[in-house]
Amino acid sequence: MRLLPLRPPCLMPAKRALPLSPKPAAPGALRQKGPTKGPRTTIMLRNLPMDLSRNALLRALDDAGFAGRYCFVYLPIDFTRRRGLGYALVSASTEPEAEALLARLDGLRPDADGEAWQASWSEPCRSISEHIDRYRNSPVMHPSMPDEYKPVVFSEGRRMEFPMPTRPIRPPRIRHLRTEPDPAQPS
């Protein structure tokens, strides 16, 4: 698959200046209490199955009606056990899209046997630009890491090339599990 080196629309400069003070939330709006630093466009999904792959998460987002409406997805992986950590970060291009994601995905049960997902606003990173700044130089982006472990960016539903690192990326430290001796086996 060829990745496009274009800049996702959610990374483009805003066409209008943001207000200096946040506008008050409308009654019943899905906003978290507390001071805001800017528009919230990232949600955290919890209670995900540990064996969920990034591709399966993307299919679930598309099946929930959000195909082409997210611009960043990261499913953190435990490198030692090679399985998910049970949560993911999903960014939308705009705050209204993020609110729709939050409302639709909170309580979603894509697998009838699995737990319901919990969706909440991401803290401390709230936007795709903050996530890119955080992950572009992260060991998870090292060339030795499988693509499935890395965060991805999208524009209009098409995967884009992740922005280049700004410094050399160190390889990840992968701890190896200790194997305990089997007490049933004679020494």
Buried (B, 14 or more C-beta within 10 A) or exposed (E): EEEEEEEBEBBEEEEEEEEEEEEEEEEEEBBEEEEBEEBBBBBBBBBBBEEBBBEBBBEBBBEBEBEEBBBBBBBBBBBEEEBBEBBBBBBBBBBEBBBBBBEBBBEBEBEEEEEEBBBBBBEEBBBBBBBBEBBBBBBBBBEEBEEEBBBBBBBEEEBBEBBEEEEEBEEBEEEEEEEEEEEEEEE
